[in-house]
C-alpha cells in the first residue's frame, strides 16, 4: 500500500495501470473510498489506457481519520493530492472528482491549476454550502443506508466509517469559490444527475466560464451520477483526449 504524509496526516492511495500512460487522479465522495472506483468499474474500464491514481481522502478509507476539524481545511486536502503527485514524480495530471472529490478539485484549480491538464467535476458546485445536511447523514447513517440502491459491500464500507472523523470533516461550511471557476483556464467538464437536488446550482456554475462544458447524466440522482460509469467515462474521455 502507498501513502504520503501531509502535515502529520497519513493519506492512502493506489496506482492502477502503467505509469507511462496519461495520469488521472480520481477522488471519491463523502462517506466513500477509493474502492468506489472499483465498485462501479471505472478501474477496469480505464486502467489499460491510463495511469489511475486512486486516493482515499483524509478521514476515509485507509487514510488517517483525525477528529480535529483543522485537519480538514480545504487547502490541506488539496495538498494531499499535490504530495501524491510529487511522490510519484507526476508534473501534471487529469483530475476526476465526484461530489466531495470534485470540491477538492475546485481547490486544486484555486491553488495548483498549473498541476492539472483538465478537470472533471461531478456532482458538486463551487458556491457556499451549508454542511449540516451531510453532518446529519453521517450521524444517522444506520437509519438510511439500508434503503440505498448500492451493493452490500458498499453499504458495509459506508458503515465502517469513523463517525467522529466524518463530523470533523464537515464541521465547517464550504465557502464560495465562484471566482476560482471564473478565472480557470484548463479544460473543465461539469456533470450532474438529472434528478440531483443541486442541478440548478450546477447549471449556474457552468455559466461562470465559457471553458466549462456541462453534461447532464440521464436518469441519475446524486449517487447515480457516480454509478453511471459507462456514460461518465465516455464524457471524461472526450475531455481528456482533446
C-alpha positions as CSV (number, residue, x, y, z in Angstrom):
1,X,0.0,0.0,0.0
2,X,1.2,3.5,-0.8
3,X,0.9,6.5,1.5
4,X,2.1,10.1,1.7
5,X,2.2,12.2,4.9
6,X,0.9,15.7,4.7
7,X,1.1,17.9,7.8
8,X,1.0,14.9,10.1
9,X,-1.9,13.1,8.3
10,X,-1.3,9.8,6.5
11,X,-3.1,9.5,3.2
12,X,-3.5,6.3,1.4
13,X,-3.6,5.9,-2.4
14,X,-3.2,3.2,-5.1
15,X,-2.0,3.2,-8.7
16,X,-3.6,1.1,-11.4
17,X,-2.2,1.0,-15.0
18,X,1.2,1.8,-16.5
19,X,3.0,4.9,-15.4
20,X,3.8,5.6,-19.0
21,X,0.1,6.3,-19.7
22,X,-1.7,9.6,-19.1
23,X,-2.2,10.1,-15.4
24,X,-5.7,10.6,-14.0
25,X,-6.3,11.3,-10.3
26,X,-9.7,10.0,-9.1
27,X,-11.2,11.2,-5.7
28,X,-14.4,9.8,-4.3
29,X,-17.3,11.5,-2.4
30,X,-18.1,11.9,1.3
31,X,-18.6,8.6,3.1
32,X,-16.9,6.7,0.2
33,X,-13.4,5.5,-0.5
34,X,-11.2,4.6,-3.5
35,X,-13.0,1.3,-3.6
36,X,-15.9,3.1,-5.2
37,X,-14.0,3.4,-8.4
38,X,-13.6,-0.4,-8.5
39,X,-17.3,-0.9,-7.4
40,X,-18.6,1.0,-10.5
41,X,-16.0,-0.4,-12.9
42,X,-14.0,2.8,-13.5
43,X,-10.8,1.0,-12.8
44,X,-11.5,-2.0,-15.2
45,X,-12.6,0.4,-17.9
46,X,-9.7,2.8,-17.7
47,X,-6.6,1.1,-16.4
48,X,-5.5,-0.3,-19.8
49,X,-5.4,3.2,-21.3
50,X,-4.4,5.4,-18.4
51,X,-2.4,5.6,-15.2
52,X,-5.0,5.8,-12.5
53,X,-4.1,7.4,-9.1
54,X,-6.9,6.4,-6.7
55,X,-7.0,8.4,-3.5
56,X,-8.6,7.7,-0.1
57,X,-9.5,11.2,1.0
58,X,-8.3,12.0,4.5
59,X,-10.9,10.8,7.1
60,X,-12.0,8.0,4.7
61,X,-10.9,4.5,3.6
62,X,-7.5,3.6,4.7
63,X,-6.3,7.2,5.2
64,X,-5.9,8.6,8.7
65,X,-9.1,9.6,10.4
66,X,-8.4,12.6,12.5
67,X,-11.1,14.1,14.7
68,X,-9.5,17.6,14.6
69,X,-11.6,19.7,12.2
70,X,-8.5,21.8,11.4
71,X,-7.0,18.8,9.6
72,X,-9.9,19.0,7.0
73,X,-9.3,22.5,5.8
74,X,-9.7,22.8,2.1
75,X,-6.1,23.5,1.3
76,X,-4.8,20.6,3.4
77,X,-7.0,18.2,1.3
78,X,-5.7,19.8,-1.9
79,X,-2.1,19.4,-0.7
80,X,-2.7,15.7,-0.2
81,X,-3.1,15.4,-4.0
82,X,-0.1,17.5,-4.7
83,X,2.1,15.4,-2.3
84,X,1.0,12.3,-4.1
85,X,1.8,13.7,-7.5
86,X,5.2,14.9,-6.1
87,X,6.0,11.5,-4.7
88,X,5.1,9.8,-8.0
89,X,7.1,12.4,-9.9
90,X,4.0,13.4,-11.9
91,X,4.2,17.0,-13.0
92,X,0.7,17.3,-14.4
93,X,-2.4,15.1,-14.3
94,X,-6.0,15.0,-15.3
95,X,-8.4,15.1,-12.3
96,X,-11.8,13.4,-11.8
97,X,-13.6,14.2,-8.6
98,X,-17.1,13.1,-7.5
99,X,-19.0,15.2,-5.0
100,X,-16.5,15.9,-2.2
101,X,-13.8,14.9,-4.6
102,X,-15.0,17.5,-7.0
103,X,-14.8,20.1,-4.3
104,X,-11.2,19.1,-3.6
105,X,-10.7,19.5,-7.3
106,X,-12.0,23.1,-7.2
107,X,-9.3,23.7,-4.6
108,X,-6.7,22.3,-7.0
109,X,-7.9,24.9,-9.6
110,X,-7.7,27.6,-6.9
111,X,-4.1,26.9,-5.7
112,X,-2.4,24.5,-8.1
113,X,-4.1,24.8,-11.5
114,X,-0.6,24.5,-13.1
115,X,-0.5,20.9,-12.0
116,X,-3.7,20.0,-13.9
117,X,-4.2,19.1,-17.6
118,X,-8.0,19.0,-17.3
119,X,-10.7,18.5,-14.6
120,X,-14.0,16.7,-14.3
121,X,-16.2,18.0,-11.5
122,X,-19.1,15.5,-10.9
123,X,-22.0,16.5,-8.7
124,X,-20.6,19.5,-6.8
125,X,-20.8,23.2,-7.4
126,X,-18.4,26.0,-6.2
127,X,-20.9,28.1,-4.3
128,X,-21.1,28.4,-0.5
129,X,-22.6,25.3,1.1
130,X,-24.1,24.6,4.5
131,X,-22.7,21.2,5.6
132,X,-25.3,20.4,8.2
133,X,-27.2,18.0,6.0
134,X,-24.0,15.9,5.5
135,X,-23.3,16.0,9.2
136,X,-26.8,14.7,9.8
137,X,-26.3,12.0,7.2
138,X,-23.1,10.9,8.9
139,X,-24.8,10.8,12.4
140,X,-27.8,8.8,11.2
141,X,-26.2,6.6,8.6
142,X,-27.6,3.4,10.2
143,X,-31.2,4.6,9.7
144,X,-31.0,5.2,6.0
145,X,-28.1,3.2,4.5
146,X,-30.2,0.0,4.0
147,X,-32.7,1.9,1.8
148,X,-29.9,2.9,-0.7
149,X,-29.5,1.2,-4.0
150,X,-25.9,0.0,-3.6
151,X,-24.2,-3.3,-3.1
152,X,-23.9,-4.9,0.3
153,X,-20.1,-4.4,0.2
154,X,-20.5,-0.7,-0.4
155,X,-23.0,-0.4,2.5
156,X,-20.5,-2.2,4.7
157,X,-17.8,0.3,3.7
158,X,-20.1,3.3,4.4
159,X,-21.0,1.8,7.8
160,X,-17.3,1.2,8.7
161,X,-16.5,4.9,8.6
162,X,-15.4,6.7,11.7
163,X,-18.3,9.0,12.6
164,X,-16.2,11.4,14.6
165,X,-13.8,11.8,11.7
166,X,-16.6,12.4,9.3
167,X,-18.2,15.0,11.6
168,X,-14.8,16.8,11.8
169,X,-14.6,16.7,8.0
170,X,-17.9,18.6,7.6
171,X,-17.7,20.8,10.7
172,X,-17.1,23.9,8.7
173,X,-19.3,25.1,5.9
174,X,-17.8,25.5,2.4
175,X,-17.0,29.0,1.3
176,X,-17.9,30.4,-2.1
177,X,-15.3,29.6,-4.9
178,X,-17.1,31.1,-7.9
179,X,-14.2,33.4,-8.6
180,X,-12.0,30.4,-8.9
181,X,-14.2,28.9,-11.6
182,X,-14.4,32.3,-13.4
183,X,-10.6,32.5,-13.6
184,X,-10.0,28.9,-14.6
185,X,-8.0,28.3,-17.8
186,X,-7.9,24.5,-18.1
187,X,-10.5,22.3,-19.9
188,X,-13.3,21.5,-17.5
189,X,-16.3,19.2,-17.6
190,X,-19.0,19.6,-15.1
191,X,-21.6,16.7,-14.7
192,X,-24.7,16.2,-12.6
193,X,-27.5,13.7,-12.3
194,X,-30.8,14.6,-13.9
195,X,-32.6,14.2,-10.6
196,X,-29.9,15.7,-8.3
197,X,-31.2,18.5,-6.0
198,X,-28.1,20.6,-6.8
199,X,-29.0,20.6,-10.5
200,X,-29.8,24.3,-10.7
201,X,-26.5,25.3,-9.0
202,X,-24.6,23.1,-11.4
203,X,-26.2,24.9,-14.3
204,X,-25.5,28.3,-12.7
205,X,-21.8,27.3,-12.1
206,X,-21.4,26.2,-15.7
207,X,-22.2,29.8,-16.8
208,X,-19.2,31.2,-14.8
209,X,-16.7,30.4,-17.6
210,X,-17.0,29.7,-21.3
211,X,-14.4,27.0,-21.0
212,X,-16.8,24.8,-18.9
213,X,-18.7,22.1,-20.7
214,X,-21.9,20.9,-18.8
215,X,-23.4,17.5,-19.2
216,X,-26.5,16.0,-17.5
217,X,-26.4,12.3,-16.7
218,X,-29.8,10.9,-17.7
219,X,-31.9,9.1,-15.1
220,X,-29.4,9.7,-12.3
221,X,-29.7,11.1,-8.9
222,X,-26.7,12.2,-6.8
223,X,-25.4,8.7,-6.2
224,X,-26.3,7.6,-9.7
225,X,-24.0,10.3,-11.1
226,X,-21.2,8.1,-9.9
227,X,-22.8,4.8,-10.6
228,X,-23.5,5.5,-14.3
229,X,-19.8,4.9,-15.1
230,X,-20.2,4.0,-18.8
231,X,-21.8,7.4,-19.6
232,X,-19.4,9.3,-17.3
233,X,-16.3,7.6,-18.8
234,X,-17.5,8.3,-22.3
235,X,-17.7,12.1,-21.5
236,X,-14.5,12.0,-19.5
237,X,-12.6,10.6,-22.4
238,X,-13.8,13.4,-24.7
239,X,-12.2,15.9,-22.4
240,X,-9.0,14.0,-21.7
241,X,-8.3,13.2,-25.3
242,X,-8.8,16.8,-26.5
